[in-house]
Amino acid sequence: MTFRTKYQLTIHLPYLNAILQQHTGYRINRILISLPTEFMKIGVNTRFLLKNKMEGFGWYTYETMLRITQQHPEHEFIFFFDRPFDEKFIFSDNITPVIVHPPARHTILQKIWFDYSITRALKKYECDIFVSPDGYLSLRAELPQLAVIHDLNFEHNPQDVPKDVLKFFKKRFPLFAKKAARICTVSNFSKKDIMETYGISADKIDVTYNGVSPLYKVIEESIKQEIREKHTEGKPYIVFVGAIHKRKNVQRLIEAYKKLKKDEKIPHHLLLVGEPMWNSEAIELEPEMKEFIHFTGHVSINDLAEIMGSATCLAFVSYFEGFGIPLVEAMQSGVPILAGNKTSLPEIGGDAVLYCDPYSVESIQSQLHLLLSDEKLRNSLIEKGLERAKDFSWDYTARDLWLAIGKIIDN
């Protein structure tokens, strides 16, 4: 691969000071010499950097690109947005923001955006590499591309996805995986799944675990009570965090909670934080349960950190996850967790999480009851979780993503 050159390289030479001072009486701090150094124009798909509406892809993009762009001022980054953007997403002087039309949310518009609009934009801005944190690539562009493919739920649970979206995913993602010069994913589970499902070599895929914001932390009891007053009438609560999507298994969680409320008379409410991924997935509650089950919709990260830290426990009983960021957020917040025992969740939670069979309402109910009733168990999980959370950091994610980009450069 051929790269452009920049010409100012700073080299520190403190060992010359002794000689210079001996013979001239002067000393120096550094010497500037002109040497060629490689630099690149890196195009980045930033269509999920959305003001006040950040979800999983958006946070992965935000946290990694914030660090990478600031840590590598020797390179230029072209951020491709599909709509007007917030200036807070322009993290440093080496970023050029570009709006590329049309807004790419519908499957037809996504194909136009990536295969035609982005292809032209990559040529216009003379990009050397294209990085896509949501896994979509341009099938027409000739430059090397890196796709971050988070999971392949649609391949294993096609019933969870609207038919038009499913058709698009099943046709395009195998092509994206083959087109990519490199693939990053967020767990060893997902790496193995991509290898087996699409026949991709292991040495083409790098694991870049997700991180966790420092906003998630253990909070004071007085703040917890304020949050409970705000959301659950002052009652303790079980929290779920995530998009209301079939694979998140919210319906079974609600059924298990209803049984637990009836059989054990628990005082806890159930607080569901997130919005339906598709309109068809909105959940209707019986009138008698609306007093105890609450939907917040989308909330800011600051509010979410306080909601998480004030919960009695997190119930995250998904049956398919590529990573499961709420697990790490809860662990860092000192909140014990009940999680599904499938896919990536045991890899991320380790022994710091209590598990259940996500396909069994009875299993969810009994394990949730165990977690709520056994204080010794909760304290043990909290202690283990606080320690395990240290293994996950957006600094590590950005480092590993940059190393993957570097493998493209080296080729």
C-alpha positions in Angstrom: 0.0 0.0 0.0 1.4 3.5 -0.9 1.0 6.3 1.6 1.5 10.0 1.5 4.2 11.6 3.7 4.3 14.4 6.3 7.6 16.0 7.3 8.0 17.0 10.9 9.3 14.4 13.2 10.5 15.4 16.7 13.4 13.4 18.2 14.6 14.0 21.7 18.4 13.8 22.2 19.2 14.5 25.8 22.5 12.6 25.7 24.0 15.4 23.6 23.6 17.9 26.4 26.7 16.8 28.3 28.9 17.2 25.3 27.4 20.5 24.2 27.6 21.9 27.7 31.2 20.8 28.1 32.4 22.4 24.8 30.0 25.3 24.3 28.4 26.0 27.6 24.9 25.5 26.0 22.4 22.8 26.3 19.3 21.8 24.3 15.9 20.3 25.1 15.2 18.7 21.7 16.2 18.8 18.0 13.7 19.1 15.2 14.8 17.2 12.0 12.9 16.6 8.8 12.2 13.0 8.0 9.4 11.4 6.0 6.8 9.6 8.0 3.7 7.7 6.6 0.3 9.1 7.1 -3.2 8.0 6.0 -6.6 9.3 5.2 -8.9 7.1 7.1 -12.6 7.2 6.2 -15.0 6.3 9.1 -18.7 5.4 9.0 -20.1 7.7 11.7 -23.8 7.5 10.9 -24.7 6.3 14.4 -23.1 9.3 16.1 -26.5 10.9 16.9 -27.1 13.7 19.4 -29.1 12.4 22.4 -29.9 9.1 20.7 -26.8 7.0 21.1 -27.2 3.3 21.2 -24.7 0.4 20.9 -23.1 1.1 17.5 -23.0 4.8 18.3 -21.2 4.3 21.6 -18.7 1.9 20.1 -18.0 4.5 17.4 -17.8 7.4 19.9 -15.6 5.8 22.4 -13.1 4.3 20.0 -12.9 7.2 17.6 -12.6 9.7 20.4 -9.4 8.0 21.5 -8.0 6.9 18.1 -8.3 10.3 16.5 -6.7 12.1 19.5 -3.9 9.5 19.9 -3.0 9.6 16.2 -2.7 13.2 15.1 -0.3 12.1 12.3 -3.3 10.7 10.4 -6.3 12.4 8.9 -9.8 11.0 9.6 -12.8 11.6 7.3 -16.0 11.2 9.3 -19.0 10.3 7.0 -22.4 11.3 8.5 -25.7 10.6 6.8 -27.4 13.7 8.4 -26.5 17.0 10.2 -24.1 16.2 13.0 -23.2 17.7 16.4 -19.9 19.5 16.7 -19.1 17.5 19.9 -18.4 14.5 17.6 -15.5 16.3 16.0 -13.0 15.3 18.6 -9.8 16.8 17.2 -8.3 19.0 14.5 -7.4 16.0 12.3 -11.1 15.2 11.6 -12.9 16.3 8.5 -16.7 15.9 8.8 -18.7 15.2 5.7 -22.4 14.7 5.3 -23.2 12.1 2.7 -26.8 11.7 1.4 -29.3 10.1 1.6 -30.0 9.4 5.3 -29.4 5.7 5.5 -31.9 3.9 7.7 -34.2 2.0 5.3 -32.5 -1.0 3.7 -32.8 0.5 0.1 -31.3 3.7 1.3 -28.5 1.9 3.1 -27.6 0.1 -0.1 -27.5 3.4 -2.0 -25.5 5.1 0.8 -22.8 2.5 1.1 -22.5 1.2 -2.5 -22.8 4.5 -4.3 -22.6 7.6 -2.1 -19.9 6.3 0.2 -18.0 4.9 -2.8 -17.9 8.3 -4.4 -17.0 10.1 -1.2 -14.1 7.7 -0.5 -12.7 8.5 -3.9 -13.3 12.3 -3.6 -11.5 12.5 -0.2 -8.8 10.1 -1.3 -9.2 7.8 1.6 -6.7 4.9 2.1 -8.9 2.8 4.4 -12.6 2.7 5.3 -13.6 1.7 8.9 -17.2 0.8 9.6 -18.1 0.3 13.3 -21.6 -1.1 12.4 -20.3 -3.8 10.0 -21.7 -2.4 6.8 -19.2 -1.9 3.9 -19.2 -0.5 0.4 -19.3 -3.5 -2.0 -18.2 -1.3 -4.8 -15.2 0.5 -3.3 -11.8 -0.9 -4.0 -9.8 0.3 -1.0 -9.2 -1.9 2.0 -12.1 -1.9 4.5 -12.5 -3.0 8.1 -15.9 -4.1 9.4 -16.9 -4.4 13.1 -19.5 -7.1 13.0 -21.0 -7.3 16.5 -23.2 -10.4 16.2 -25.1 -12.6 13.8 -28.4 -13.0 15.7 -30.4 -12.7 12.5 -28.7 -15.9 11.1 -29.7 -17.9 14.1 -33.1 -16.3 15.0 -34.6 -15.1 11.8 -38.0 -14.9 13.4 -36.7 -11.9 15.5 -36.2 -9.6 12.5 -38.7 -8.0 10.1 -38.8 -9.8 6.7 -37.4 -7.0 4.6 -34.5 -6.4 7.1 -33.8 -10.1 7.4 -33.5 -10.4 3.6 -31.1 -7.5 3.4 -29.0 -8.8 6.3 -28.8 -12.4 5.0 -27.8 -11.3 1.5 -25.4 -8.5 2.5 -23.5 -9.6 5.6 -21.9 -12.7 4.1 -20.6 -10.3 1.3 -19.4 -7.8 3.9 -17.5 -10.5 5.7 -15.8 -11.6 2.5 -15.2 -8.1 1.3 -13.5 -6.9 4.5 -9.7 -6.8 4.6 -10.2 -7.4 8.3 -13.1 -8.0 10.7 -13.3 -6.9 14.3 -15.9 -8.3 16.7 -16.7 -8.0 20.4 -16.3 -11.4 21.9 -14.6 -14.8 21.2 -18.1 -16.2 20.9 -18.9 -13.9 18.0 -15.5 -14.5 16.4 -16.2 -18.3 16.3 -19.7 -17.6 15.0 -18.5 -15.5 12.1 -15.8 -18.1 11.3 -18.3 -21.0 11.2 -21.3 -19.2 9.7 -19.4 -17.4 6.9 -16.3 -19.5 6.5 -13.9 -16.8 7.5 -10.4 -17.6 8.5 -9.5 -17.0 12.2 -6.5 -14.9 11.3 -8.7 -12.3 9.6 -10.8 -11.6 12.7 -9.7 -9.6 15.8 -11.6 -9.5 19.1 -12.1 -5.9 20.5 -14.2 -6.3 23.7 -16.5 -3.4 24.4 -15.7 -1.0 27.3 -17.6 0.8 29.9 -18.0 4.5 30.8 -16.5 5.8 34.1 -19.9 7.3 34.7 -21.0 3.9 35.9 -19.9 3.6 39.6 -21.1 2.7 43.1 -23.4 5.5 44.3 -24.5 6.8 47.6 -27.7 5.5 49.3 -29.2 9.0 49.3 -28.9 9.2 45.5 -30.4 5.7 45.2 -33.5 6.8 47.1 -33.9 9.9 44.9 -33.8 7.7 41.8 -36.3 5.2 43.3 -38.6 8.1 44.1 -38.4 9.4 40.5 -39.0 6.1 38.7 -40.6 3.5 41.0 -42.5 5.4 43.7 -39.7 4.9 46.1 -39.7 1.1 45.8 -36.6 -1.0 45.2 -36.4 -2.2 41.6 -35.1 -4.8 39.2 -33.7 -3.1 36.1 -33.4 -4.2 32.5 -31.4 -2.1 30.0 -31.5 -2.5 26.2 -33.5 -2.2 23.1 -36.9 -3.8 23.4 -36.1 -6.5 20.9 -37.2 -10.2 20.8 -33.7 -11.6 21.5 -33.5 -9.4 24.7 -36.3 -11.7 26.0 -38.2 -9.0 27.8 -41.5 -10.8 27.4 -40.3 -13.8 29.4 -38.7 -11.5 31.9 -42.0 -9.8 32.5 -43.8 -13.2 32.8 -41.2 -14.3 35.4 -41.6 -11.1 37.3 -45.4 -11.3 37.4 -45.1 -14.8 38.8 -42.6 -13.7 41.4 -44.7 -10.8 42.4 -47.7 -13.0 42.8 -46.0 -16.0 44.5 -43.4 -14.3 46.7 -45.0 -10.8 47.2 -41.7 -9.1 46.5 -41.7 -5.3 47.0 -39.6 -4.7 43.9 -40.8 -3.0 40.8 -39.5 -3.8 37.3 -37.9 -0.9 35.4 -37.4 -1.4 31.7 -34.9 1.1 30.1 -34.9 1.3 26.3 -37.1 1.7 23.3 -38.6 -0.8 20.9 -36.2 -1.6 18.1 -39.1 -1.9 15.7 -42.7 -0.6 16.3 -44.1 -4.1 16.2 -42.1 -4.9 19.4 -43.8 -2.5 21.7 -45.1 -4.4 24.8 -48.6 -4.0 26.2 -49.2 -4.6 29.9 -52.2 -5.7 31.7 -53.8 -2.8 33.6 -53.0 -4.4 37.0 -49.3 -4.6 36.2 -48.8 -1.0 35.1 -48.4 0.0 38.8 -45.3 -2.2 39.1 -43.7 -2.3 35.6 -42.3 0.9 34.2 -40.9 1.9 30.8 -38.5 4.8 30.7 -37.8 4.9 26.9 -34.4 6.3 25.9 -32.5 8.1 28.7 -29.2 10.0 28.7 -26.1 8.2 29.8 -25.9 10.2 33.0 -29.4 9.2 33.9 -28.8 5.6 32.9 -25.7 5.4 35.1 -27.8 6.6 38.1 -30.7 4.2 37.3 -28.2 1.3 37.0 -26.4 2.1 40.2 -29.6 2.4 42.1 -31.1 -1.0 41.1 -31.3 -4.0 43.4 -30.2 -6.1 40.5 -29.9 -6.2 36.7 -32.0 -8.8 34.9 -30.4 -9.3 31.5 -31.8 -12.6 30.2 -31.2 -12.3 26.5 -30.9 -15.5 24.6 -28.5 -14.1 22.0 -25.8 -11.4 22.6 -22.5 -10.6 20.9 -21.3 -9.0 24.1 -23.9 -7.6 26.5 -22.6 -4.1 27.6 -25.2 -3.8 30.5 -23.4 -6.6 32.3 -20.2 -4.6 32.5 -22.0 -1.4 33.4 -23.8 -3.2 36.3 -20.6 -4.8 37.5 -18.8 -1.5 37.6 -21.8 0.0 39.4 -21.7 -2.6 42.2 -25.0 -4.1 41.1 -25.5 -7.9 41.0 -26.7 -9.6 37.8 -29.0 -12.3 36.6 -28.1 -13.1 33.0 -29.0 -15.7 30.3 -26.6 -18.6 30.1 -26.4 -18.5 26.3 -24.0 -17.2 23.6 -21.4 -14.5 24.8 -22.9 -13.7 28.3 -21.0 -16.3 30.3 -17.8 -15.2 28.5 -18.3 -11.6 29.6 -19.8 -12.3 33.1 -17.6 -15.1 34.2 -18.2 -16.1 37.8 -19.4 -12.6 38.7 -22.9 -13.3 37.4 -25.8 -15.6 38.3 -27.2 -17.4 35.2 -30.6 -18.8 34.1 -32.0 -20.6 31.2 -33.4 -17.7 29.1 -35.9 -19.9 27.4 -37.5 -20.9 30.7 -39.8 -18.5 32.6 -39.5 -20.9 35.6 -35.7 -20.7 35.5 -35.8 -16.9 35.3 -38.3 -16.7 38.1 -36.4 -19.0 40.5 -33.0 -17.5 39.9 -34.3 -14.0 40.2 -35.9 -15.0 43.5 -32.6 -16.5 44.7 -30.8 -13.3 43.8 -33.3 -11.1 45.6 -33.5 -13.2 48.7 -29.9 -14.2 49.3 -27.9 -11.2 50.6 -24.7 -13.2 50.9 -25.0 -14.2 47.2 -25.6 -10.6 46.2 -22.6 -9.3 48.1 -20.4 -12.0 46.6 -21.4 -11.2 43.1 -21.0 -7.5 43.7 -17.4 -8.0 44.9 -16.5 -10.3 42.0 -18.2 -7.9 39.6 -16.3 -4.9 40.7 -13.1 -6.8 40.1 -14.1 -8.3 36.8 -15.2 -4.9 35.4 -11.6 -3.8 35.4 -10.9 -6.2 32.5 -13.1 -4.0 30.2 -12.2 -0.5 29.1 -12.8 1.7 26.1 -9.1 2.4 26.2 -8.5 -1.3 25.5 -11.1 -1.4 22.8 -9.6 1.6 21.0 -6.1 0.1 21.3 -7.2 -3.3 19.8 -9.2 -1.6 17.0 -6.2 0.5 16.1 -4.0 -2.6 16.1 -6.4 -4.2 13.7 -6.2 -1.2 11.4 -2.5 -1.4 11.6 -2.6 -5.0 10.3 -4.2 -3.6 7.1 -1.5 -0.9 6.9 1.3 -3.6 7.2 -0.2 -5.5 4.3 
